Amino acid sequence: MIPLLAVIAVLLAYNWMFPIVKAYLYGETIPSRVRNNSDRPGWFIIHVFTGTTALLVGTLQMYKKLRSSYRGLHRWLGRLYVALVFASTGTSLALDPRLSIYGTDILRPLAAALWFGCTVLGVIAIRKRDVDGHRRWMTRSYILAYMGITFLILSGFCKVVGMPIEIRYPLVIWGSLLINVTIAELVVRRSNNQLRNAISAVGA
């Protein structure tokens, strides 16, 4: 179910992004959804496209059967995922926050640094043949890749309830980071507990 839900989320993200890409390529008016990034639509499109594609590639990487049966493909998809993360985090630094309030001006570089950092640590771990460490760091990286999806969900909910922008924006943008970081740590901790239980069972 998790890969299926991930694919659905990715397809919805591509659907959200398509009108922006179309408007940019054909010289049409950029949709209002990009607002503060309307003066840098090229950077925004690269940021969103590479981040969304990283979600799709990451979904394949987290699929256990593919990892075990097609290790060569897993390695090449891993390299593609890392390149996409680097591109998405790098271009995000060229974009300005919609509002500079309650620390929102530092949120984008902070989120980029966390996503970038977890990905790099995952690469370092596998180069040291630390498979468990690689799995933990890449799990964190993959879940952090969903910050954009979390942002859209929270933003849509806050708009429905009529929350003013000066409250909605910092709440949504900080909530997106904190929710995904929390989920990542819970998933990693649960996975660690399962591994320890399996080792204990073998030892018994």
N, C-alpha and C positions, 0 to 999 in steps of 0.2 A: 504493500500500500504506500509506503514512503516514497519509493521511486516514482510511482504513478502520480502521487500528489505533487512531487517535485516537478515532474514534466508539465503538469497542468499549470503550475505557478509560472514556469518558464514561458509557456505559450501565452499566458495572459500578459506577461511582461513584454513579450515581443509585440503583442497586439496593441499594448499601450504605447510602445515606442514607434510603431510603424508610421502613424500620421506625422510625427515629428521628423522622421527621416525623409519622408515623401516631401514635406513642405520645404525642408532644407535643400534637397536635391533639385527641386523644380522652382526654387526662388519664390515660393509662396510665403504668406504670413505664418510665422512660427506660432504654433498653438500656445494659448495662454498658460498651459500647464508648466512650461519651462521658465516663464516669468523672468527671474533674476539671471537666468543663463541665456536670455534671448540675444545678448550681444556676443556670446561665445557658443553658438549652436553646434559648431563643429566639434569642439572639445566635449560638449555635453553628449552628443551622439556617440562619440568614441567611448566615453565613460560608461554610458548606459548599455551600449551594444556589447562591449567586451565584458562588462559585469554580468549581463544576462546570459551571454554565451558561456561564461565560466560556470554559471549555475547548471547549465545543461551538461557540460563536460563533467562537472563535479558529481552530478547525479549518476552518470555512468561509472565514475570512479568508486562511488560508494556501493555499487552493486557487487556483492560478494562473489557471485558466480562468474561474472566477467573478470574480476581480479584473479581468481584462481585458475580459470580456464584459458585466458588470453593475456598472459603476463607481458608480452611484448607490446600489445595494444595498450595495456594499462600504463606502461612506462611512457609511451608516446603521448597518450592523452594527458598524463601527468605533466609532461613538459608543456603541452598546449595550455593546460589549466594555469600553470605558473606564469606563462607569458601573458595570458589574459588578465590575471590578477595584477601583474606589474603595470599593464597598460591602463586598467581601470583605476587603480589607486593613484597612478601618476597623473592622469588627466583630471582626477577629482580635485587635485591641488590647484588647478587652474580655474576652478569655479568658486564663486563667492556665495556665502550664506545668504538666504533671503532676508534675514534680520540678524543683526548683531546684538543679541539680548540673552541674558542668563547663560553666557558661555557658549552660545551657538557658533560663534566665530572660530572656536577651537575644535568643534565637534568633527568637522570634515577631516582635517589633518589627523586628529586622534583616531578616528575610525579607519582611515587609510593606513595609518601606522600599525594598528592592531592587525588588520587583515593581511597587510604586507608581511609583518613580523611573524605571524603564525605560519604563513606559507613558507617563508625562508627557513624557519626552524624545522618545518616538516621536511624540506629538501635536505637540510644539514643532517637530520636524523637518519634518513634513508641512505645517504652517502656513507654514514657510519655503520650501516646495516642494523640500525636500531629500528626494527619494524614496529614495535609497540609505540615507541616515541613518535615515529612517523605517522602512525594511525591517529594518535591523540592530537597532534598538531594540525594535521590535515582535516580532521573532524572539526576542530575549532575554526579553521579557515573556511571550510565549506558552509558552516552555519553562519559565520559572519558575512558570507556572500549574500545571505538573505536579508541583510539590513534594508536594502532598497524595497523589497517586497513588504517587509514589516512597516516601513515608512508609509507606503501607499495604503496599506490596510488601516493603520492608525489615523492617517490623515483623512481618509474617507469617512471613518467613524466620527471623528471630531467635527468634520464639516456637517454631517447629518444632524448632530446635536446642537449645531449653531455656535460652536466655540469661537470666540474672536481670534484673529490671527496672532495677536501679541501673546496670547496664552497657548494657542494651538501649536504654533511652530516650535517653540522650545520644548513643549511637552512631547510632541511627536518625534522630534529629531533626537532628543535624549532617550526617550522611551525605546526607539528603534535600536539604539546601541545597547542599552542595558538589558533589554529583553533577549536579544540574540546572544550576548555574552553569558547571561544566566543560563539560557538553554544549552549553550555549548558546554559549559562546565558541568551541568547536570548530566548530559549525555556522556561526557568523558568519564565522570565519576561512576556512573552506572556501568559503563563498559569495563572500567577497572575492577569494579566489584565482581562482575561476572567472570573476568579472567582469573581473579584470585580464588574464587569459588571453584572454578574448573581445575586450577592447579592443586588446590587442597583435596579435591575429590580424587585426583590421580595419585596424590601422595598417600591418601588413605588406603 
